[in-house]
Amino acid sequence: MGLKTASGLVSAATSWTRARAYVKAANEEIFLPQGLRCKMLKTQKMMVAVGHGDMILQLPPLDRLDQRDVQIGGKDDPRMRRVKL
């Protein structure tokens, strides 16, 4: 059980480290030359940063799409938005 827990923690730390390295490289190569900057935030901090700190992020269920949503697999597929978060 201890090894499983340690493995999970190491996996999460590795993912976070790789994501930070990717964003850093993207900032240097893509965004900063355009006068922009990309920043990684957890959901709570992101909601505050975009001016919705008092709201809860609501995403539709993965197995159901509302009629108003874009078709499955489309550009704004809510399932893909959730995966990207």
PDB file of N, CA, C and O in Angstrom, chain B, residues numbered from 101:
ATOM      1  N   MET B 101       0.828  -1.183   0.000  1.00  0.00           N
ATOM      2  CA  MET B 101       0.000   0.000   0.000  1.00  0.00           C
ATOM      3  C   MET B 101       0.881   1.260   0.000  1.00  0.00           C
ATOM      4  O   MET B 101       0.575   2.246  -0.670  1.00  0.00           O
ATOM      5  N   GLY B 102       1.971   1.207   0.758  1.00  0.00           N
ATOM      6  CA  GLY B 102       2.887   2.349   0.806  1.00  0.00           C
ATOM      7  C   GLY B 102       3.529   2.632  -0.534  1.00  0.00           C
ATOM      8  O   GLY B 102       3.678   3.788  -0.931  1.00  0.00           O
ATOM      9  N   LEU B 103       3.910   1.563  -1.239  1.00  0.00           N
ATOM     10  CA  LEU B 103       4.511   1.746  -2.564  1.00  0.00           C
ATOM     11  C   LEU B 103       3.514   2.321  -3.555  1.00  0.00           C
ATOM     12  O   LEU B 103       3.865   3.146  -4.398  1.00  0.00           O
ATOM     13  N   LYS B 104       2.274   1.880  -3.446  1.00  0.00           N
ATOM     14  CA  LYS B 104       1.233   2.396  -4.339  1.00  0.00           C
ATOM     15  C   LYS B 104       1.019   3.888  -4.105  1.00  0.00           C
ATOM     16  O   LYS B 104       0.893   4.657  -5.058  1.00  0.00           O
ATOM     17  N   THR B 105       0.978   4.294  -2.843  1.00  0.00           N
ATOM     18  CA  THR B 105       0.814   5.705  -2.505  1.00  0.00           C
ATOM     19  C   THR B 105       2.002   6.524  -2.990  1.00  0.00           C
ATOM     20  O   THR B 105       1.836   7.589  -3.586  1.00  0.00           O
ATOM     21  N   ALA B 106       3.204   6.014  -2.726  1.00  0.00           N
ATOM     22  CA  ALA B 106       4.415   6.718  -3.166  1.00  0.00           C
ATOM     23  C   ALA B 106       4.454   6.832  -4.681  1.00  0.00           C
ATOM     24  O   ALA B 106       4.838   7.871  -5.219  1.00  0.00           O
ATOM     25  N   SER B 107       4.059   5.767  -5.372  1.00  0.00           N
ATOM     26  CA  SER B 107       4.048   5.779  -6.827  1.00  0.00           C
ATOM     27  C   SER B 107       3.082   6.840  -7.357  1.00  0.00           C
ATOM     28  O   SER B 107       3.395   7.554  -8.310  1.00  0.00           O
ATOM     29  N   GLY B 108       1.904   6.938  -6.732  1.00  0.00           N
ATOM     30  CA  GLY B 108       0.927   7.948  -7.136  1.00  0.00           C
ATOM     31  C   GLY B 108       1.442   9.355  -6.940  1.00  0.00           C
ATOM     32  O   GLY B 108       1.236  10.223  -7.788  1.00  0.00           O
ATOM     33  N   LEU B 109       2.114   9.587  -5.822  1.00  0.00           N
ATOM     34  CA  LEU B 109       2.664  10.914  -5.541  1.00  0.00           C
ATOM     35  C   LEU B 109       3.767  11.270  -6.532  1.00  0.00           C
ATOM     36  O   LEU B 109       3.825  12.394  -7.031  1.00  0.00           O
ATOM     37  N   VAL B 110       4.639  10.308  -6.812  1.00  0.00           N
ATOM     38  CA  VAL B 110       5.725  10.554  -7.768  1.00  0.00           C
ATOM     39  C   VAL B 110       5.153  10.824  -9.153  1.00  0.00           C
ATOM     40  O   VAL B 110       5.643  11.703  -9.862  1.00  0.00           O
ATOM     41  N   SER B 111       4.128  10.085  -9.545  1.00  0.00           N
ATOM     42  CA  SER B 111       3.497  10.281 -10.847  1.00  0.00           C
ATOM     43  C   SER B 111       2.881  11.673 -10.963  1.00  0.00           C
ATOM     44  O   SER B 111       3.037  12.343 -11.983  1.00  0.00           O
ATOM     45  N   ALA B 112       2.187  12.099  -9.921  1.00  0.00           N
ATOM     46  CA  ALA B 112       1.581  13.436  -9.929  1.00  0.00           C
ATOM     47  C   ALA B 112       2.650  14.517  -9.993  1.00  0.00           C
ATOM     48  O   ALA B 112       2.510  15.492 -10.731  1.00  0.00           O
ATOM     49  N   ALA B 113       3.714  14.346  -9.223  1.00  0.00           N
ATOM     50  CA  ALA B 113       4.802  15.336  -9.222  1.00  0.00           C
ATOM     51  C   ALA B 113       5.476  15.400 -10.587  1.00  0.00           C
ATOM     52  O   ALA B 113       5.834  16.480 -11.056  1.00  0.00           O
ATOM     53  N   THR B 114       5.648  14.249 -11.221  1.00  0.00           N
ATOM     54  CA  THR B 114       6.270  14.213 -12.547  1.00  0.00           C
ATOM     55  C   THR B 114       5.387  14.928 -13.568  1.00  0.00           C
ATOM     56  O   THR B 114       5.887  15.695 -14.391  1.00  0.00           O
ATOM     57  N   SER B 115       4.092  14.685 -13.518  1.00  0.00           N
ATOM     58  CA  SER B 115       3.168  15.352 -14.441  1.00  0.00           C
ATOM     59  C   SER B 115       3.207  16.863 -14.252  1.00  0.00           C
ATOM     60  O   SER B 115       3.269  17.613 -15.226  1.00  0.00           O
ATOM     61  N   TRP B 116       3.172  17.306 -13.004  1.00  0.00           N
ATOM     62  CA  TRP B 116       3.209  18.744 -12.703  1.00  0.00           C
ATOM     63  C   TRP B 116       4.511  19.358 -13.197  1.00  0.00           C
ATOM     64  O   TRP B 116       4.502  20.438 -13.787  1.00  0.00           O
ATOM     65  N   THR B 117       5.638  18.674 -12.960  1.00  0.00           N
ATOM     66  CA  THR B 117       6.944  19.183 -13.382  1.00  0.00           C
ATOM     67  C   THR B 117       7.026  19.282 -14.896  1.00  0.00           C
ATOM     68  O   THR B 117       7.519  20.275 -15.430  1.00  0.00           O
ATOM     69  N   ARG B 118       6.548  18.263 -15.584  1.00  0.00           N
ATOM     70  CA  ARG B 118       6.578  18.283 -17.052  1.00  0.00           C
ATOM     71  C   ARG B 118       5.668  19.372 -17.616  1.00  0.00           C
ATOM     72  O   ARG B 118       6.026  20.041 -18.586  1.00  0.00           O
ATOM     73  N   ALA B 119       4.506  19.549 -17.018  1.00  0.00           N
ATOM     74  CA  ALA B 119       3.588  20.595 -17.485  1.00  0.00           C
ATOM     75  C   ALA B 119       4.209  21.968 -17.292  1.00  0.00           C
ATOM     76  O   ALA B 119       4.121  22.817 -18.179  1.00  0.00           O
ATOM     77  N   ARG B 120       4.837  22.198 -16.143  1.00  0.00           N
ATOM     78  CA  ARG B 120       5.496  23.493 -15.896  1.00  0.00           C
ATOM     79  C   ARG B 120       6.619  23.735 -16.894  1.00  0.00           C
ATOM     80  O   ARG B 120       6.776  24.850 -17.392  1.00  0.00           O
ATOM     81  N   ALA B 121       7.411  22.689 -17.194  1.00  0.00           N
ATOM     82  CA  ALA B 121       8.500  22.826 -18.163  1.00  0.00           C
ATOM     83  C   ALA B 121       7.946  23.147 -19.552  1.00  0.00           C
ATOM     84  O   ALA B 121       8.523  23.958 -20.277  1.00  0.00           O
ATOM     85  N   TYR B 122       6.847  22.523 -19.920  1.00  0.00           N
ATOM     86  CA  TYR B 122       6.226  22.777 -21.223  1.00  0.00           C
ATOM     87  C   TYR B 122       5.734  24.220 -21.314  1.00  0.00           C
ATOM     88  O   TYR B 122       5.967  24.893 -22.318  1.00  0.00           O
ATOM     89  N   VAL B 123       5.056  24.695 -20.272  1.00  0.00           N
ATOM     90  CA  VAL B 123       4.543  26.066 -20.276  1.00  0.00           C
ATOM     91  C   VAL B 123       5.706  27.060 -20.308  1.00  0.00           C
ATOM     92  O   VAL B 123       5.628  28.083 -20.989  1.00  0.00           O
ATOM     93  N   LYS B 124       6.764  26.769 -19.588  1.00  0.00           N
ATOM     94  CA  LYS B 124       7.934  27.659 -19.594  1.00  0.00           C
ATOM     95  C   LYS B 124       8.528  27.753 -21.008  1.00  0.00           C
ATOM     96  O   LYS B 124       8.843  28.843 -21.487  1.00  0.00           O
ATOM     97  N   ALA B 125       8.676  26.602 -21.663  1.00  0.00           N
ATOM     98  CA  ALA B 125       9.213  26.599 -23.031  1.00  0.00           C
ATOM     99  C   ALA B 125       8.265  27.309 -23.982  1.00  0.00           C
ATOM    100  O   ALA B 125       8.713  28.062 -24.847  1.00  0.00           O
ATOM    101  N   ALA B 126       6.968  27.086 -23.839  1.00  0.00           N
ATOM    102  CA  ALA B 126       5.985  27.745 -24.702  1.00  0.00           C
ATOM    103  C   ALA B 126       6.023  29.259 -24.499  1.00  0.00           C
ATOM    104  O   ALA B 126       5.930  30.018 -25.464  1.00  0.00           O
ATOM    105  N   ASN B 127       6.159  29.695 -23.255  1.00  0.00           N
ATOM    106  CA  ASN B 127       6.268  31.129 -22.999  1.00  0.00           C
ATOM    107  C   ASN B 127       7.475  31.714 -23.711  1.00  0.00           C
ATOM    108  O   ASN B 127       7.362  32.745 -24.374  1.00  0.00           O
ATOM    109  N   GLU B 128       8.626  31.073 -23.583  1.00  0.00           N
ATOM    110  CA  GLU B 128       9.856  31.599 -24.178  1.00  0.00           C
ATOM    111  C   GLU B 128       9.809  31.606 -25.705  1.00  0.00           C
ATOM    112  O   GLU B 128      10.277  32.550 -26.341  1.00  0.00           O
ATOM    113  N   GLU B 129       9.243  30.552 -26.287  1.00  0.00           N
ATOM    114  CA  GLU B 129       9.286  30.409 -27.741  1.00  0.00           C
ATOM    115  C   GLU B 129       8.084  31.019 -28.467  1.00  0.00           C
ATOM    116  O   GLU B 129       8.221  31.504 -29.590  1.00  0.00           O
ATOM    117  N   ILE B 130       6.915  30.998 -27.835  1.00  0.00           N
ATOM    118  CA  ILE B 130       5.693  31.404 -28.528  1.00  0.00           C
ATOM    119  C   ILE B 130       5.102  32.694 -27.979  1.00  0.00           C
ATOM    120  O   ILE B 130       4.887  33.648 -28.727  1.00  0.00           O
ATOM    121  N   PHE B 131       4.839  32.727 -26.681  1.00  0.00           N
ATOM    122  CA  PHE B 131       4.056  33.810 -26.106  1.00  0.00           C
ATOM    123  C   PHE B 131       4.848  35.092 -25.855  1.00  0.00           C
ATOM    124  O   PHE B 131       4.401  36.168 -26.254  1.00  0.00           O
ATOM    125  N   LEU B 132       6.014  35.007 -25.202  1.00  0.00           N
ATOM    126  CA  LEU B 132       6.761  36.222 -24.866  1.00  0.00           C
ATOM    127  C   LEU B 132       7.148  37.056 -26.087  1.00  0.00           C
ATOM    128  O   LEU B 132       7.089  38.284 -26.010  1.00  0.00           O
ATOM    129  N   PRO B 133       7.546  36.444 -27.219  1.00  0.00           N
ATOM    130  CA  PRO B 133       7.837  37.255 -28.404  1.00  0.00           C
ATOM    131  C   PRO B 133       6.625  38.072 -28.890  1.00  0.00           C
ATOM    132  O   PRO B 133       6.786  39.089 -29.564  1.00  0.00           O
ATOM    133  N   GLN B 134       5.422  37.617 -28.543  1.00  0.00           N
ATOM    134  CA  GLN B 134       4.202  38.327 -28.931  1.00  0.00           C
ATOM    135  C   GLN B 134       3.714  39.274 -27.835  1.00  0.00           C
ATOM    136  O   GLN B 134       2.669  39.908 -27.977  1.00  0.00           O
ATOM    137  N   GLY B 135       4.475  39.365 -26.743  1.00  0.00           N
ATOM    138  CA  GLY B 135       4.073  40.220 -25.631  1.00  0.00           C
ATOM    139  C   GLY B 135       3.029  39.573 -24.739  1.00  0.00           C
ATOM    140  O   GLY B 135       2.333  40.265 -23.996  1.00  0.00           O
ATOM    141  N   LEU B 136       2.911  38.249 -24.802  1.00  0.00           N
ATOM    142  CA  LEU B 136       1.926  37.507 -24.012  1.00  0.00           C
ATOM    143  C   LEU B 136       2.636  36.585 -23.030  1.00  0.00           C
ATOM    144  O   LEU B 136       3.849  36.389 -23.109  1.00  0.00           O
ATOM    145  N   ARG B 137       1.866  36.022 -22.107  1.00  0.00           N
ATOM    146  CA  ARG B 137       2.431  35.089 -21.143  1.00  0.00           C
ATOM    147  C   ARG B 137       1.363  34.082 -20.738  1.00  0.00           C
ATOM    148  O   ARG B 137       0.227  34.454 -20.446  1.00  0.00           O
ATOM    149  N   CYS B 138       1.726  32.831 -20.724  1.00  0.00           N
ATOM    150  CA  CYS B 138       0.833  31.754 -20.294  1.00  0.00           C
ATOM    151  C   CYS B 138       1.200  31.385 -18.862  1.00  0.00           C
ATOM    152  O   CYS B 138       2.376  31.340 -18.502  1.00  0.00           O
ATOM    153  N   LYS B 139       0.180  31.123 -18.053  1.00  0.00           N
ATOM    154  CA  LYS B 139       0.421  30.806 -16.651  1.00  0.00           C
ATOM    155  C   LYS B 139      -0.447  29.620 -16.254  1.00  0.00           C
ATOM    156  O   LYS B 139      -1.629  29.577 -16.593  1.00  0.00           O
ATOM    157  N   MET B 140       0.129  28.653 -15.536  1.00  0.00           N
ATOM    158  CA  MET B 140      -0.624  27.501 -15.045  1.00  0.00           C
ATOM    159  C   MET B 140      -1.190  27.813 -13.672  1.00  0.00           C
ATOM    160  O   MET B 140      -0.465  28.224 -12.766  1.00  0.00           O
ATOM    161  N   LEU B 141      -2.486  27.615 -13.527  1.00  0.00           N
ATOM    162  CA  LEU B 141      -3.142  27.838 -12.245  1.00  0.00           C
ATOM    163  C   LEU B 141      -4.065  26.662 -11.948  1.00  0.00           C
ATOM    164  O   LEU B 141      -4.596  26.035 -12.864  1.00  0.00           O
ATOM    165  N   LYS B 142      -4.249  26.372 -10.684  1.00  0.00           N
ATOM    166  CA  LYS B 142      -5.268  25.409 -10.301  1.00  0.00           C
ATOM    167  C   LYS B 142      -6.616  26.096 -10.479  1.00  0.00           C
ATOM    168  O   LYS B 142      -6.684  27.321 -10.575  1.00  0.00           O
ATOM    169  N   THR B 143      -7.680  25.314 -10.522  1.00  0.00           N
ATOM    170  CA  THR B 143      -8.998  25.834 -10.860  1.00  0.00           C
ATOM    171  C   THR B 143      -9.421  26.993  -9.962  1.00  0.00           C
ATOM    172  O   THR B 143      -9.886  28.014 -10.468  1.00  0.00           O
ATOM    173  N   GLN B 144      -9.275  26.864  -8.653  1.00  0.00           N
ATOM    174  CA  GLN B 144      -9.688  27.930  -7.727  1.00  0.00           C
ATOM    175  C   GLN B 144      -8.972  29.242  -8.031  1.00  0.00           C
ATOM    176  O   GLN B 144      -9.609  30.293  -8.104  1.00  0.00           O
ATOM    177  N   LYS B 145      -7.652  29.189  -8.209  1.00  0.00           N
ATOM    178  CA  LYS B 145      -6.883  30.406  -8.496  1.00  0.00           C
ATOM    179  C   LYS B 145      -7.233  30.966  -9.874  1.00  0.00           C
ATOM    180  O   LYS B 145      -7.268  32.183 -10.058  1.00  0.00           O
ATOM    181  N   MET B 146      -7.490  30.085 -10.840  1.00  0.00           N
ATOM    182  CA  MET B 146      -7.866  30.532 -12.177  1.00  0.00           C
ATOM    183  C   MET B 146      -9.190  31.276 -12.139  1.00  0.00           C
ATOM    184  O   MET B 146      -9.343  32.310 -12.791  1.00  0.00           O
ATOM    185  N   MET B 147     -10.160  30.749 -11.369  1.00  0.00           N
ATOM    186  CA  MET B 147     -11.468  31.409 -11.272  1.00  0.00           C
ATOM    187  C   MET B 147     -11.329  32.810 -10.693  1.00  0.00           C
ATOM    188  O   MET B 147     -12.008  33.732 -11.144  1.00  0.00           O
ATOM    189  N   VAL B 148     -10.454  32.987  -9.695  1.00  0.00           N
ATOM    190  CA  VAL B 148     -10.212  34.313  -9.124  1.00  0.00           C
ATOM    191  C   VAL B 148      -9.539  35.207 -10.170  1.00  0.00           C
ATOM    192  O   VAL B 148      -9.905  36.372 -10.322  1.00  0.00           O
ATOM    193  N   ALA B 149      -8.560  34.661 -10.884  1.00  0.00           N
ATOM    194  CA  ALA B 149      -7.813  35.444 -11.874  1.00  0.00           C
ATOM    195  C   ALA B 149      -8.698  35.964 -13.004  1.00  0.00           C
ATOM    196  O   ALA B 149      -8.451  37.047 -13.534  1.00  0.00           O
ATOM    197  N   VAL B 150      -9.728  35.201 -13.375  1.00  0.00           N
ATOM    198  CA  VAL B 150     -10.602  35.636 -14.460  1.00  0.00           C
ATOM    199  C   VAL B 150     -11.829  36.379 -13.947  1.00  0.00           C
ATOM    200  O   VAL B 150     -12.723  36.720 -14.722  1.00  0.00           O
ATOM    201  N   GLY B 151     -11.873  36.630 -12.637  1.00  0.00           N
ATOM    202  CA  GLY B 151     -12.948  37.432 -12.075  1.00  0.00           C
ATOM    203  C   GLY B 151     -14.193  36.666 -11.673  1.00  0.00           C
ATOM    204  O   GLY B 151     -15.266  37.254 -11.543  1.00  0.00           O
ATOM    205  N   HIS B 152     -14.066  35.361 -11.473  1.00  0.00           N
ATOM    206  CA  HIS B 152     -15.211  34.552 -11.066  1.00  0.00           C
ATOM    207  C   HIS B 152     -14.888  33.746  -9.809  1.00  0.00           C
ATOM    208  O   HIS B 152     -15.277  32.584  -9.697  1.00  0.00           O
ATOM    209  N   GLY B 153     -14.186  34.354  -8.880  1.00  0.00           N
ATOM    210  CA  GLY B 153     -13.734  33.660  -7.685  1.00  0.00           C
ATOM    211  C   GLY B 153     -14.836  33.178  -6.780  1.00  0.00           C
ATOM    212  O   GLY B 153     -14.628  32.249  -6.001  1.00  0.00           O
ATOM    213  N   ASP B 154     -16.016  33.790  -6.860  1.00  0.00           N
ATOM    214  CA  ASP B 154     -17.110  33.388  -5.986  1.00  0.00           C
ATOM    215  C   ASP B 154     -17.996  32.327  -6.626  1.00  0.00           C
ATOM    216  O   ASP B 154     -18.991  31.908  -6.034  1.00  0.00           O
ATOM    217  N   MET B 155     -17.643  31.893  -7.826  1.00  0.00           N
ATOM    218  CA  MET B 155     -18.457  30.900  -8.537  1.00  0.00           C
ATOM    219  C   MET B 155     -17.764  29.538  -8.507  1.00  0.00           C
ATOM    220  O   MET B 155     -16.564  29.446  -8.245  1.00  0.00           O
ATOM    221  N   ILE B 156     -18.520  28.503  -8.773  1.00  0.00           N
ATOM    222  CA  ILE B 156     -17.989  27.153  -8.884  1.00  0.00           C
ATOM    223  C   ILE B 156     -17.994  26.780 -10.357  1.00  0.00           C
ATOM    224  O   ILE B 156     -18.992  26.980 -11.048  1.00  0.00           O
ATOM    225  N   LEU B 157     -16.890  26.241 -10.837  1.00  0.00           N
ATOM    226  CA  LEU B 157     -16.797  25.834 -12.239  1.00  0.00           C
ATOM    227  C   LEU B 157     -17.754  24.677 -12.495  1.00  0.00           C
ATOM    228  O   LEU B 157     -17.655  23.628 -11.860  1.00  0.00           O
ATOM    229  N   GLN B 158     -18.671  24.873 -13.420  1.00  0.00           N
ATOM    230  CA  GLN B 158     -19.674  23.862 -13.752  1.00  0.00           C
ATOM    231  C   GLN B 158     -19.398  23.342 -15.165  1.00  0.00           C
ATOM    232  O   GLN B 158     -19.409  24.109 -16.128  1.00  0.00           O
ATOM    233  N   LEU B 159     -19.155  22.049 -15.280  1.00  0.00           N
ATOM    234  CA  LEU B 159     -19.001  21.410 -16.582  1.00  0.00           C
ATOM    235  C   LEU B 159     -20.079  20.350 -16.729  1.00  0.00           C
ATOM    236  O   LEU B 159     -20.450  19.710 -15.745  1.00  0.00           O
ATOM    237  N   PRO B 160     -20.585  20.153 -17.934  1.00  0.00           N
ATOM    238  CA  PRO B 160     -21.623  19.130 -18.119  1.00  0.00           C
ATOM    239  C   PRO B 160     -21.041  17.741 -17.888  1.00  0.00           C
ATOM    240  O   PRO B 160     -19.829  17.553 -17.988  1.00  0.00           O
ATOM    241  N   PRO B 161     -21.898  16.762 -17.577  1.00  0.00           N
ATOM    242  CA  PRO B 161     -21.424  15.390 -17.394  1.00  0.00           C
ATOM    243  C   PRO B 161     -20.727  14.878 -18.648  1.00  0.00           C
ATOM    244  O   PRO B 161     -21.070  15.271 -19.763  1.00  0.00           O
ATOM    245  N   LEU B 162     -19.760  14.011 -18.461  1.00  0.00           N
ATOM    246  CA  LEU B 162     -19.021  13.487 -19.602  1.00  0.00           C
ATOM    247  C   LEU B 162     -19.873  12.615 -20.515  1.00  0.00           C
ATOM    248  O   LEU B 162     -19.612  12.541 -21.715  1.00  0.00           O
ATOM    249  N   ASP B 163     -20.882  11.956 -19.965  1.00  0.00           N
ATOM    250  CA  ASP B 163     -21.657  11.025 -20.767  1.00  0.00           C
ATOM    251  C   ASP B 163     -22.895  11.643 -21.417  1.00  0.00           C
ATOM    252  O   ASP B 163     -23.593  10.976 -22.180  1.00  0.00           O
ATOM    253  N   ARG B 164     -23.166  12.903 -21.120  1.00  0.00           N
ATOM    254  CA  ARG B 164     -24.357  13.560 -21.670  1.00  0.00           C
ATOM    255  C   ARG B 164     -23.998  14.933 -22.214  1.00  0.00           C
ATOM    256  O   ARG B 164     -23.228  15.675 -21.605  1.00  0.00           O
ATOM    257  N   LEU B 165     -24.557  15.256 -23.349  1.00  0.00           N
ATOM    258  CA  LEU B 165     -24.398  16.585 -23.913  1.00  0.00           C
ATOM    259  C   LEU B 165     -25.760  17.225 -24.050  1.00  0.00           C
ATOM    260  O   LEU B 165     -26.725  16.576 -24.455  1.00  0.00           O
ATOM    261  N   ASP B 166     -25.836  18.483 -23.717  1.00  0.00           N
ATOM    262  CA  ASP B 166     -27.072  19.241 -23.862  1.00  0.00           C
ATOM    263  C   ASP B 166     -27.251  19.588 -25.339  1.00  0.00           C
ATOM    264  O   ASP B 166     -26.274  19.655 -26.085  1.00  0.00           O
ATOM    265  N   GLN B 167     -28.487  19.807 -25.759  1.00  0.00           N
ATOM    266  CA  GLN B 167     -28.772  20.189 -27.140  1.00  0.00           C
ATOM    267  C   GLN B 167     -28.007  21.440 -27.540  1.00  0.00           C
ATOM    268  O   GLN B 167     -27.659  21.612 -28.708  1.00  0.00           O
ATOM    269  N   ARG B 168     -27.743  22.313 -26.576  1.00  0.00           N
ATOM    270  CA  ARG B 168     -27.062  23.570 -26.881  1.00  0.00           C
ATOM    271  C   ARG B 168     -25.568  23.377 -27.115  1.00  0.00           C
ATOM    272  O   ARG B 168     -24.911  24.248 -27.686  1.00  0.00           O
ATOM    273  N   ASP B 169     -25.029  22.242 -26.677  1.00  0.00           N
ATOM    274  CA  ASP B 169     -23.601  21.998 -26.825  1.00  0.00           C
ATOM    275  C   ASP B 169     -23.251  21.617 -28.252  1.00  0.00           C
ATOM    276  O   ASP B 169     -24.098  21.176 -29.028  1.00  0.00           O
ATOM    277  N   VAL B 170     -21.995  21.800 -28.571  1.00  0.00           N
ATOM    278  CA  VAL B 170     -21.490  21.443 -29.891  1.00  0.00           C
ATOM    279  C   VAL B 170     -21.461  19.923 -30.007  1.00  0.00           C
ATOM    280  O   VAL B 170     -21.406  19.227 -28.993  1.00  0.00           O
ATOM    281  N   GLN B 171     -21.498  19.407 -31.217  1.00  0.00           N
ATOM    282  CA  GLN B 171     -21.505  17.963 -31.428  1.00  0.00           C
ATOM    283  C   GLN B 171     -20.287  17.302 -30.795  1.00  0.00           C
ATOM    284  O   GLN B 171     -19.235  17.923 -30.643  1.00  0.00           O
ATOM    285  N   ILE B 172     -20.446  16.043 -30.430  1.00  0.00           N
ATOM    286  CA  ILE B 172     -19.347  15.276 -29.841  1.00  0.00           C
ATOM    287  C   ILE B 172     -18.164  15.290 -30.783  1.00  0.00           C
ATOM    288  O   ILE B 172     -18.305  15.065 -31.985  1.00  0.00           O
ATOM    289  N   GLY B 173     -16.998  15.557 -30.224  1.00  0.00           N
ATOM    290  CA  GLY B 173     -15.787  15.597 -31.025  1.00  0.00           C
ATOM    291  C   GLY B 173     -15.544  16.945 -31.674  1.00  0.00           C
ATOM    292  O   GLY B 173     -14.500  17.149 -32.293  1.00  0.00           O
ATOM    293  N   GLY B 174     -16.477  17.862 -31.547  1.00  0.00           N
ATOM    294  CA  GLY B 174     -16.318  19.183 -32.139  1.00  0.00           C
ATOM    295  C   GLY B 174     -15.300  20.025 -31.386  1.00  0.00           C
ATOM    296  O   GLY B 174     -14.729  19.595 -30.384  1.00  0.00           O
ATOM    297  N   LYS B 175     -15.093  21.207 -31.880  1.00  0.00           N
ATOM    298  CA  LYS B 175     -14.094  22.105 -31.321  1.00  0.00           C
ATOM    299  C   LYS B 175     -14.338  22.423 -29.848  1.00  0.00           C
ATOM    300  O   LYS B 175     -13.381  22.527 -29.080  1.00  0.00           O
ATOM    301  N   ASP B 176     -15.584  22.578 -29.440  1.00  0.00           N
ATOM    302  CA  ASP B 176     -15.903  22.932 -28.063  1.00  0.00           C
ATOM    303  C   ASP B 176     -16.571  21.779 -27.312  1.00  0.00           C
ATOM    304  O   ASP B 176     -17.399  22.015 -26.432  1.00  0.00           O
ATOM    305  N   ASP B 177     -16.225  20.553 -27.645  1.00  0.00           N
ATOM    306  CA  ASP B 177     -16.778  19.382 -26.966  1.00  0.00           C
ATOM    307  C   ASP B 177     -16.484  19.492 -25.469  1.00  0.00           C
ATOM    308  O   ASP B 177     -15.315  19.542 -25.085  1.00  0.00           O
ATOM    309  N   PRO B 178     -17.506  19.532 -24.618  1.00  0.00           N
ATOM    310  CA  PRO B 178     -17.279  19.715 -23.185  1.00  0.00           C
ATOM    311  C   PRO B 178     -16.453  18.598 -22.565  1.00  0.00           C
ATOM    312  O   PRO B 178     -15.760  18.817 -21.572  1.00  0.00           O
ATOM    313  N   ARG B 179     -16.520  17.397 -23.144  1.00  0.00           N
ATOM    314  CA  ARG B 179     -15.694  16.313 -22.610  1.00  0.00           C
ATOM    315  C   ARG B 179     -14.219  16.618 -22.826  1.00  0.00           C
ATOM    316  O   ARG B 179     -13.392  16.341 -21.956  1.00  0.00           O
ATOM    317  N   MET B 180     -13.885  17.185 -23.980  1.00  0.00           N
ATOM    318  CA  MET B 180     -12.491  17.517 -24.249  1.00  0.00           C
ATOM    319  C   MET B 180     -12.047  18.691 -23.389  1.00  0.00           C
ATOM    320  O   MET B 180     -10.895  18.735 -22.958  1.00  0.00           O
ATOM    321  N   ARG B 181     -12.942  19.645 -23.129  1.00  0.00           N
ATOM    322  CA  ARG B 181     -12.602  20.752 -22.226  1.00  0.00           C
ATOM    323  C   ARG B 181     -12.266  20.220 -20.849  1.00  0.00           C
ATOM    324  O   ARG B 181     -11.317  20.682 -20.215  1.00  0.00           O
ATOM    325  N   ARG B 182     -13.044  19.245 -20.379  1.00  0.00           N
ATOM    326  CA  ARG B 182     -12.802  18.675 -19.057  1.00  0.00           C
ATOM    327  C   ARG B 182     -11.456  17.954 -19.022  1.00  0.00           C
ATOM    328  O   ARG B 182     -10.725  18.073 -18.040  1.00  0.00           O
ATOM    329  N   VAL B 183     -11.118  17.213 -20.069  1.00  0.00           N
ATOM    330  CA  VAL B 183      -9.853  16.493 -20.119  1.00  0.00           C
ATOM    331  C   VAL B 183      -8.693  17.483 -20.091  1.00  0.00           C
ATOM    332  O   VAL B 183      -7.670  17.219 -19.460  1.00  0.00           O
ATOM    333  N   LYS B 184      -8.842  18.612 -20.764  1.00  0.00           N
ATOM    334  CA  LYS B 184      -7.772  19.605 -20.815  1.00  0.00           C
ATOM    335  C   LYS B 184      -7.559  20.286 -19.469  1.00  0.00           C
ATOM    336  O   LYS B 184      -6.468  20.795 -19.210  1.00  0.00           O
ATOM    337  N   LEU B 185      -8.569  20.310 -18.611  1.00  0.00           N
ATOM    338  CA  LEU B 185      -8.414  20.923 -17.298  1.00  0.00           C
ATOM    339  C   LEU B 185      -7.575  20.014 -16.462  1.00  0.00           C
ATOM    340  O   LEU B 185      -7.303  20.318 -15.301  1.00  0.00           O
TER     341      LEU B 185
END
